[in-house]
């Protein structure tokens, strides 16, 4: 089975924390979840580079296998859209 790469881009706010918790709740063993806190980026600034490459302009944003989940382009992520994007599915 292939791993599903799930990235959550946040700014460390409570709304972002809710999204992180939802993603972690839905994630299955095949989901490799990485959280990128843009308010406290790593020394290499990899998360900032990735957010620019994906075209992220608001947080919280969830990316699954290199594609921004549709609900994140129009507002807050929700359970149904994250599941439709494959989070939690083997």
PESULTA-V614621 format. One record per helix or strand of 2 or more residues. SS is the DSSP state (A for helix, B for strand). FROM is the first residue (numbers start at 0). TO is the last residue. If there is no record, write none. Layout:
ss = (SS;SS)
from = (FROM;FROM)
to = (TO;TO)
//
This chain:
ss = (B;A;B;A;A;B;B;A;A)
from = (3;13;30;37;45;60;66;69;78)
to = (9;25;36;39;53;63;67;73;83)
//
